[in-house]
C-alpha cells in the first residue's frame, strides 16, 4: 500500500480526530521528508491569540509518525511504534499557516533495519520544525519513537 497525503488525512480523520478537527493536514510525504500544515484559527487558539501549543505538537508529531509509518510499510515487516518521550522549544507566536517538516526518513530506515536485524526494540529521536508564512521558525519539536518487531 502506498502512503499519500490524501490517505494520511483520511487516516487522521478516523484515528486522530482531534488533530483533524484542529486543522492539521498532511501536505507531502516521501521516503525522506514529511510535511504537515495547520492554520491558526479560533478553534485552535490559546488565550494569547496564537496557536495553542498542543495543536503545534499534534502537527509536528504527525510528520515524524507518518515517516515512521512510511518506513515500516516499506520494510514489509510488522513493527509496533510508540512515542516514548518528547521535547519542545517555542521561539515565536504561531499565527497564520504553520508548516511542520521532518526530514529524517533515512535515520528511521536505518533504525527499523537495526530492529529487524537484532530483533530488539530500538529508539530514535526525530525533529520537526515549524515555520510560519514569513519563513520564521516558531517551534522545534522532538519526539523519541520506540520501534519493535512484532512477535
DOTORMAR-653616 format. One record per residue (C-alpha): x, y, z; residue number from 0. Coordinates in pm, 1 decimal, always signed. Each point is the difference from the previous one (the first is absolute). Example, Ala and Ser with C-alpha at 12.3 -4.5 7.8 and 13.67 -1.06 7.14 Angstrom:
! residues 2
          X          Y          Z     k
    +1230.0     -450.0     +780.0     0
     +137.0     +344.0      -66.0     1
//
This chain:
! residues 151
          X          Y          Z     k
       +0.0       +0.0       +0.0     0
     +137.8     +341.4      -91.7     1
      -24.5     +284.8     +248.6     2
     -120.5     +335.6     -134.1     3
     -113.2     +327.8     +159.3     4
     -361.9      -88.6      -84.0     5
      +27.4     -339.2     +172.5     6
     +175.3     +158.9     +299.7     7
     -275.8     +259.5      +33.5     8
     -265.2     -271.7      -22.7     9
     +188.9     -198.0     +265.7    10
      +12.9     +312.3     +216.4    11
     -376.4      +53.0      -33.2    12
      -73.8     -349.1     +134.2    13
     +292.8      -65.9     +237.5    14
     +104.3     +351.4     +116.2    15
     -322.9     +201.3      -15.3    16
     +113.4     +271.0     +243.5    17
     +294.6      +82.4     -228.8    18
     -226.9       -3.4     -305.2    19
     -258.0     +234.8     +154.5    20
     +277.3     +235.4     +115.7    21
     +102.0      +33.9     -365.2    22
     +313.4     -215.2      -21.1    23
      +48.9     -127.0     -355.6    24
     +267.5     -207.4     -170.2    25
     +153.2     +205.1     -281.1    26
     +262.9     -234.7     -148.0    27
     +186.6     -320.9      +74.1    28
     +294.8     -183.7     -152.8    29
     +251.5     -252.5     +131.0    30
     +206.0     +284.0     +150.5    31
     -235.4     +292.9      +77.3    32
     -350.1      +54.8     +136.0    33
     -178.2     +334.8      +26.8    34
     -321.6      +94.1     +174.0    35
     -176.7     +333.2      +31.5    36
     -239.8     +158.1     +243.1    37
     -155.7     +346.6       -8.0    38
      -55.7     +215.6     +307.6    39
     -374.6      +34.4      +48.1    40
     -243.8      +70.0     +281.0    41
      -43.9     -373.1      +61.1    42
     +370.5      -68.8      +65.9    43
     +105.7     +322.0     +170.7    44
     +128.4      +67.1     +348.6    45
     -100.6     +301.3     +216.5    46
     +295.3     +196.8     -145.1    47
     -142.0       +2.1     -355.6    48
     +244.2     -250.6     -144.4    49
       -9.5     -373.7      -65.8    50
      -32.2     -222.9     +305.9    51
     +322.9     -192.7      +64.9    52
     -174.4     -338.3       -7.1    53
     -126.9      +64.2     -354.0    54
     +357.2      +70.3     -107.8    55
     +107.0     -321.5     +173.1    56
     -266.0     -200.0     -187.5    57
     +114.7     +137.0     -337.0    58
     +368.2      -53.8      +82.7    59
      -47.7     -350.4     +139.1    60
     -202.7      -92.1     -305.7    61
     +295.7      +73.4     -230.1    62
     +229.3     -227.8     +199.5    63
     -258.9     -275.1      +46.7    64
     -101.4       -1.4     -365.5    65
     +364.9      -45.7     -100.3    66
      +34.0     -289.8     +244.5    67
     -317.0     -155.9     -146.4    68
     +134.9      +55.2     -353.3    69
     +329.2     -177.5      +77.8    70
     -175.8     -284.2     +185.8    71
     -226.9      -46.5     -303.0    72
     +304.2       -7.7     -232.4    73
     +173.4     -261.1     +219.5    74
     -286.1     -248.5      -42.6    75
      +45.7     -113.2     +362.3    76
     -261.7      +35.2     +274.1    77
     +146.3     +255.2     +241.1    78
     -160.7     +178.9     +292.6    79
      +69.1     +369.0      +59.1    80
      -55.8     +222.9     +300.4    81
     +100.2     +348.0     +113.7    82
     +212.6      -40.6     +312.7    83
      +97.8     +361.7      +67.8    84
      -17.1     +350.8     -141.2    85
     +158.1     +345.2      +33.4    86
     -104.9     +335.9     -140.4    87
     +144.0     +346.9      -47.1    88
     -220.4     +293.6      -98.1    89
     +173.4     +303.4     -151.7    90
     -281.9     +215.9     -137.8    91
     -379.9      +29.3      +15.7    92
     -155.7     -238.3     -248.9    93
     -240.9     +201.3     -216.6    94
     -119.9      -61.9     -353.7    95
      +84.1     -328.7     -173.0    96
     +280.4     -199.9     +162.4    97
     +183.6     -270.9     -194.3    98
     +173.3     -276.3     +193.2    99
     +268.7     -211.6     -161.6   100
     +194.9     -307.5     +102.3   101
     +277.8     -101.7     -241.3   102
     +151.0     -299.1     +177.9   103
     -143.1     -288.4     -200.4   104
     +343.2     -157.0      -57.0   105
      +68.5      -10.7     +375.4   106
     -335.1     -169.1      +51.0   107
      +78.4     -253.9     -272.8   108
     +331.2      -85.7     +168.5   109
     -165.0      -32.4     +343.7   110
     -271.4     -229.7     -135.5   111
     +261.3     -211.8     -177.0   112
     +192.5      -32.6     +326.9   113
     -319.3     -105.4     +182.4   114
      -60.2     -266.6     -266.3   115
     +358.7     -128.9       +4.4   116
      +35.5      -12.8     +379.3   117
     -363.8      -83.8      +80.5   118
      +31.1     +254.9     +283.0   119
     -192.3     +319.6      +58.6   120
     +171.2     +317.4     -117.0   121
      -57.0     +367.4      +75.2   122
      +60.7     +305.6     -212.7   123
      -37.6     +374.3      +63.6   124
     -163.3     +180.6     -293.0   125
      -31.9     +376.3      -45.8   126
     -277.3     +200.7     -165.2   127
      +41.8     +372.4      -63.1   128
     -296.6     +239.2      -21.3   129
      +34.6     +292.7     -241.4   130
     -252.1     +282.8      -46.5   131
     -103.2     +164.1     -327.9   132
     +280.2     +257.6      +31.0   133
     +259.5     -278.1      +19.9   134
      +68.3      +49.5     +372.1   135
      +38.0     -299.4     +230.1   136
     -273.7       -5.9     +264.6   137
      +78.5     -331.7     +166.7   138
     +221.7     -306.1       +2.5   139
     -136.5     -326.8     +129.7   140
     +183.8     -322.7      +66.5   141
     -164.3     -338.1      +45.4   142
     +164.8     -318.7     +118.2   143
     -154.1     -291.2     -187.1   144
      +31.2     -361.9     +108.8   145
      -23.8     -267.6     -269.8   146
       -9.4     -374.8      +52.1   147
      -57.5     -298.0     -227.3   148
     -330.5     -166.6      +91.4   149
      +37.8     -363.3     +102.8   150
//
